[in-house]
Structure formats: C-alpha cells, structure tokens
Amino acid sequence: MDWVLGIGVLLIGIALLVISFVLIKPLGKLAEVLESVKQTTDTLPSTVADITGQTQQILHTSNETISNVNKQVKKITPVFQIVGDVGEASREVTTAALDTTIRFKDRVANASDFVKEKEYKGLYGVVTLVFYLMQQRKELKKMRP
C-alpha cells in the first residue's frame, strides 16, 4: 500500500510541474504589466505636480485679466452713463418737438377749416390763411420756454 501512496505523490508532483510550465508564460506577462504599472505610478506624482503648477499659473493669469477688465469697466462706466443721459435728453427734446408738431398740425387744420367755413377764395383766402398762421406762430412762440 505504500507503493500506491508513492505513485499518488508522484502524480501530484508531475501535475504541479505541468501546471508551473503552463503558467510560466502568463505569469511572465503579468510581471511585465505590473512593472509597467509601477513605472506609470512612479511618474504620477511629478506629473500631478506639473499640472498643479500650470493650473496655478492659469488661475493667477485669469485673476490678473479679470482685475484689468474690472478697472477698464470702471473707467468706461461714466461714458455709458453720459450716453444714457444724452439719449434721455434727446428723447425729451424729440417728445417736445412731436407735441409741438401735433399742436401746429391741429391749428393748421383749424385754419383750413376756417378758410372753408368762410368760403374765402383765391388771393383773399391765401392772405387770410397766412395771417391766421402768423397769429398761430406768435402763440407758439409764447408757449415755448
């Protein structure tokens, strides 16, 4: 019975030897992969440090640029305020001119109605219309500030 035990141990030894020969090549490739990973992780701290330094430079430059833009905006803001004031003043003048034009148009229409009402014809009608318009013009001048 000892000899059966000896044969069993021999078969186990041969099986382990075959398994080790079969696994030599994949284990060698696994060792290469692990070595590559080690090299990559060894360079990782310096790469992260470089990226961090570049990021700090970019942030510093961005802060300077924003500061310069803020200074320029502060310098140009009064110009925009002046432009806004000029726009508001021109709107007021335009509105006043429009109101005056509308009143003048109404008065001219009234003069035309006056001439039609009185049935003035020809040169006499024109003279009357001019006189009426001159009167209205004087009234407009009085109304202006």
GROMACS elastic network, one bead per residue, 0.5 to 0.9 nm:
[ bonds ]
;  ai    aj funct       b0    kb
    1     4     6  0.52776   500
    1     5     6  0.65944   500
    1     6     6  0.87361   500
    2     5     6  0.50979   500
    2     6     6  0.61773   500
    2     7     6  0.86853   500
    3     7     6  0.61952   500
    3     8     6  0.86443   500
    4     7     6  0.50706   500
    4     8     6  0.61869   500
    4     9     6  0.86591   500
    5     8     6  0.51033   500
    5     9     6  0.62813   500
    5    10     6  0.86077   500
    6     9     6  0.52048   500
    6    10     6  0.61621   500
    6    11     6  0.86843   500
    7    11     6  0.61593   500
    7    12     6  0.86445   500
    8    11     6  0.51076   500
    8    12     6  0.62248   500
    8    13     6  0.86136   500
    9    12     6  0.50927   500
    9    13     6  0.61756   500
    9    14     6  0.86946   500
   10    13     6  0.50592   500
   10    14     6  0.62333   500
   10    15     6  0.86152   500
   11    14     6  0.50943   500
   11    15     6  0.61004   500
   11    16     6  0.86198   500
   12    15     6  0.50637   500
   12    16     6  0.62045   500
   12    17     6  0.85988   500
   13    16     6  0.51726   500
   13    17     6  0.61722   500
   13    18     6  0.87009   500
   14    18     6  0.61977   500
   14    19     6  0.85915   500
   15    18     6  0.51414   500
   15    19     6  0.61441   500
   15    20     6  0.85993   500
   16    19     6  0.50212   500
   16    20     6  0.60899   500
   16    21     6  0.86701   500
   17    20     6  0.51711   500
   17    21     6  0.63496   500
   17    22     6  0.87024   500
   18    21     6  0.51805   500
   18    22     6  0.61781   500
   18    23     6  0.86300   500
   19    22     6  0.50668   500
   19    23     6  0.60955   500
   19    24     6  0.86079   500
   20    23     6  0.51221   500
   20    24     6  0.60577   500
   21    24     6  0.53351   500
   21    25     6  0.79287   500
   22    25     6  0.69894   500
   22    26     6  0.81098   500
   23    26     6  0.55361   500
   23    27     6  0.59468   500
   23    28     6  0.84621   500
   24    27     6  0.52354   500
   24    28     6  0.60615   500
   24    29     6  0.87796   500
   25    28     6  0.50585   500
   25    29     6  0.63831   500
   25    30     6  0.86573   500
   26    29     6  0.51022   500
   26    30     6  0.60931   500
   26    31     6  0.85871   500
   27    31     6  0.61557   500
   27    32     6  0.87127   500
   28    31     6  0.50693   500
   28    32     6  0.64256   500
   28    33     6  0.88145   500
   29    32     6  0.50079   500
   29    33     6  0.62561   500
   29    34     6  0.86141   500
   30    33     6  0.50839   500
   30    34     6  0.61500   500
   30    35     6  0.85631   500
   31    34     6  0.51014   500
   31    35     6  0.61218   500
   31    36     6  0.86516   500
   32    35     6  0.50550   500
   32    36     6  0.62244   500
   32    37     6  0.86475   500
   33    36     6  0.50730   500
   33    37     6  0.62036   500
   33    38     6  0.85902   500
   34    38     6  0.61263   500
   34    39     6  0.86948   500
   35    39     6  0.62965   500
   35    40     6  0.86901   500
   36    39     6  0.51217   500
   36    40     6  0.62315   500
   36    41     6  0.86436   500
   37    40     6  0.50739   500
   37    41     6  0.61247   500
   37    42     6  0.84726   500
   38    41     6  0.51827   500
   38    42     6  0.60235   500
   38    43     6  0.88207   500
   39    42     6  0.50250   500
   39    43     6  0.65260   500
   39    44     6  0.87518   500
   40    43     6  0.54351   500
   40    44     6  0.62785   500
   41    45     6  0.76189   500
   42    45     6  0.69567   500
   42    46     6  0.83121   500
   43    46     6  0.56739   500
   43    47     6  0.63108   500
   43    48     6  0.87960   500
   44    47     6  0.50725   500
   44    48     6  0.60900   500
   44    49     6  0.85427   500
   45    48     6  0.51311   500
   45    49     6  0.61114   500
   45    50     6  0.86575   500
   46    50     6  0.61882   500
   46    51     6  0.86577   500
   47    50     6  0.51043   500
   47    51     6  0.62298   500
   47    52     6  0.85397   500
   48    51     6  0.51021   500
   48    52     6  0.60233   500
   48    53     6  0.85617   500
   49    52     6  0.50510   500
   49    53     6  0.61551   500
   49    54     6  0.86680   500
   50    53     6  0.51324   500
   50    54     6  0.62400   500
   50    55     6  0.85528   500
   51    54     6  0.51452   500
   51    55     6  0.60487   500
   51    56     6  0.85936   500
   52    55     6  0.50292   500
   52    56     6  0.61929   500
   52    57     6  0.87063   500
   53    56     6  0.51297   500
   53    57     6  0.63394   500
   53    58     6  0.87280   500
   54    57     6  0.50587   500
   54    58     6  0.62138   500
   54    59     6  0.86295   500
   55    58     6  0.50572   500
   55    59     6  0.61401   500
   55    60     6  0.85403   500
   56    59     6  0.50818   500
   56    60     6  0.60736   500
   56    61     6  0.85574   500
   57    60     6  0.50686   500
   57    61     6  0.61131   500
   57    62     6  0.84770   500
   58    61     6  0.51104   500
   58    62     6  0.60109   500
   58    63     6  0.85653   500
   59    63     6  0.61155   500
   59    64     6  0.86465   500
   60    63     6  0.51433   500
   60    64     6  0.63378   500
   60    65     6  0.86879   500
   61    64     6  0.51220   500
   61    65     6  0.61696   500
   61    66     6  0.86428   500
   62    65     6  0.50360   500
   62    66     6  0.61293   500
   62    67     6  0.85104   500
   63    66     6  0.51385   500
   63    67     6  0.61016   500
   63    68     6  0.86336   500
   64    67     6  0.50199   500
   64    68     6  0.61891   500
   64    69     6  0.86352   500
   65    68     6  0.50927   500
   65    69     6  0.61781   500
   65    70     6  0.85937   500
   66    69     6  0.50445   500
   66    70     6  0.61045   500
   66    71     6  0.86267   500
   67    70     6  0.51083   500
   67    71     6  0.62826   500
   67    72     6  0.87209   500
   68    71     6  0.51164   500
   68    72     6  0.62450   500
   68    73     6  0.86072   500
   69    72     6  0.50807   500
   69    73     6  0.60678   500
   69    74     6  0.85790   500
   70    73     6  0.50551   500
   70    74     6  0.61916   500
   70    75     6  0.86800   500
   71    74     6  0.51197   500
   71    75     6  0.63467   500
   71    76     6  0.88173   500
   72    75     6  0.50018   500
   72    76     6  0.62022   500
   72    77     6  0.85325   500
   73    76     6  0.51281   500
   73    77     6  0.58637   500
   74    77     6  0.53736   500
   74    78     6  0.77963   500
   75    78     6  0.69137   500
   75    79     6  0.80976   500
   76    79     6  0.53247   500
   76    80     6  0.67012   500
   76    81     6  0.89453   500
   77    80     6  0.52093   500
   77    81     6  0.63177   500
   77    82     6  0.87349   500
   78    82     6  0.61065   500
   78    83     6  0.85462   500
   79    82     6  0.50609   500
   79    83     6  0.61783   500
   79    84     6  0.85719   500
   80    84     6  0.61061   500
   80    85     6  0.85786   500
   81    85     6  0.61666   500
   81    86     6  0.86062   500
   82    86     6  0.61037   500
   82    87     6  0.84885   500
   83    86     6  0.50693   500
   83    87     6  0.60908   500
   83    88     6  0.85940   500
   84    87     6  0.50199   500
   84    88     6  0.61697   500
   84    89     6  0.86012   500
   85    88     6  0.50608   500
   85    89     6  0.61118   500
   85    90     6  0.85397   500
   86    89     6  0.50454   500
   86    90     6  0.60331   500
   86    91     6  0.84630   500
   87    90     6  0.51314   500
   87    91     6  0.60952   500
   87    92     6  0.86603   500
   88    91     6  0.50482   500
   88    92     6  0.62996   500
   88    93     6  0.87474   500
   89    92     6  0.50949   500
   89    93     6  0.62579   500
   89    94     6  0.85630   500
   90    93     6  0.50228   500
   90    94     6  0.59783   500
   90    95     6  0.84202   500
   91    94     6  0.50473   500
   91    95     6  0.60097   500
   91    96     6  0.85434   500
   92    95     6  0.50669   500
   92    96     6  0.61550   500
   92    97     6  0.85804   500
   93    96     6  0.50999   500
   93    97     6  0.61087   500
   93    98     6  0.85098   500
   94    97     6  0.50405   500
   94    98     6  0.60272   500
   94    99     6  0.85648   500
   95    98     6  0.50256   500
   95    99     6  0.61775   500
   95   100     6  0.86206   500
   96    99     6  0.51039   500
   96   100     6  0.61960   500
   96   101     6  0.85518   500
   97   100     6  0.50657   500
   97   101     6  0.60383   500
   97   102     6  0.85666   500
   98   101     6  0.50015   500
   98   102     6  0.61287   500
   98   103     6  0.86283   500
   99   102     6  0.51342   500
   99   103     6  0.62526   500
   99   104     6  0.85815   500
  100   103     6  0.51279   500
  100   104     6  0.60566   500
  100   105     6  0.84802   500
  100   140     6  0.81711   500
  101   104     6  0.50087   500
  101   105     6  0.59893   500
  101   106     6  0.85406   500
  102   105     6  0.50380   500
  102   106     6  0.62138   500
  102   107     6  0.86745   500
  103   106     6  0.50880   500
  103   107     6  0.62515   500
  103   108     6  0.86387   500
  104   107     6  0.50326   500
  104   108     6  0.60760   500
  104   109     6  0.84717   500
  104   136     6  0.80573   500
  104   137     6  0.84994   500
  104   140     6  0.81473   500
  105   108     6  0.50592   500
  105   109     6  0.61103   500
  105   110     6  0.84991   500
  106   109     6  0.50345   500
  106   110     6  0.61564   500
  106   111     6  0.86803   500
  107   111     6  0.61371   500
  107   112     6  0.85579   500
  107   133     6  0.82057   500
  107   136     6  0.72677   500
  108   112     6  0.61838   500
  108   113     6  0.85223   500
  108   132     6  0.88854   500
  108   133     6  0.71681   500
  108   136     6  0.85682   500
  109   112     6  0.50215   500
  109   113     6  0.61541   500
  109   114     6  0.84976   500
  110   114     6  0.60266   500
  110   115     6  0.86678   500
  111   115     6  0.62331   500
  111   116     6  0.86028   500
  111   129     6  0.64775   500
  111   132     6  0.66501   500
  111   133     6  0.72953   500
  112   115     6  0.51916   500
  112   116     6  0.62503   500
  112   117     6  0.84926   500
  112   129     6  0.75189   500
  113   116     6  0.50487   500
  113   117     6  0.58854   500
  113   118     6  0.85740   500
  114   117     6  0.50037   500
  114   118     6  0.62199   500
  114   119     6  0.83632   500
  114   129     6  0.84936   500
  115   118     6  0.53622   500
  115   119     6  0.59086   500
  115   120     6  0.57545   500
  115   121     6  0.82643   500
  115   125     6  0.64922   500
  115   126     6  0.87137   500
  115   128     6  0.76481   500
  115   129     6  0.69010   500
  116   120     6  0.68111   500
  116   121     6  0.87774   500
  117   120     6  0.80669   500
  119   125     6  0.80189   500
  120   123     6  0.85981   500
  120   124     6  0.64459   500
  120   126     6  0.83369   500
  120   128     6  0.81872   500
  121   124     6  0.61511   500
  121   126     6  0.78158   500
  122   125     6  0.54153   500
  122   126     6  0.65367   500
  122   127     6  0.89170   500
  123   126     6  0.50965   500
  123   127     6  0.61900   500
  123   128     6  0.85414   500
  124   127     6  0.52138   500
  124   128     6  0.61792   500
  124   129     6  0.86208   500
  125   128     6  0.50756   500
  125   129     6  0.60887   500
  125   130     6  0.86416   500
  126   129     6  0.50076   500
  126   130     6  0.61424   500
  126   131     6  0.85368   500
  127   130     6  0.51524   500
  127   131     6  0.61349   500
  127   132     6  0.85682   500
  128   131     6  0.51059   500
  128   132     6  0.61210   500
  128   133     6  0.86032   500
  129   132     6  0.50665   500
  129   133     6  0.61176   500
  129   134     6  0.85897   500
  130   133     6  0.50723   500
  130   134     6  0.61144   500
  130   135     6  0.86128   500
  131   134     6  0.51441   500
  131   135     6  0.63117   500
  131   136     6  0.87374   500
  132   135     6  0.51377   500
  132   136     6  0.63131   500
  132   137     6  0.86638   500
  133   137     6  0.60652   500
  133   138     6  0.86585   500
  134   138     6  0.62898   500
  134   139     6  0.87065   500
  135   138     6  0.52222   500
  135   139     6  0.64531   500
  135   140     6  0.88019   500
  136   139     6  0.50505   500
  136   140     6  0.62377   500
  136   141     6  0.87322   500
  137   140     6  0.50144   500
  137   141     6  0.62746   500
  137   142     6  0.86900   500
  138   141     6  0.51360   500
  138   142     6  0.63584   500
  138   143     6  0.87909   500
  139   142     6  0.50940   500
  139   143     6  0.63464   500
  139   144     6  0.89217   500
  140   143     6  0.50501   500
  140   144     6  0.63844   500
  141   144     6  0.53191   500
  141   145     6  0.83282   500
  142   145     6  0.77680   500
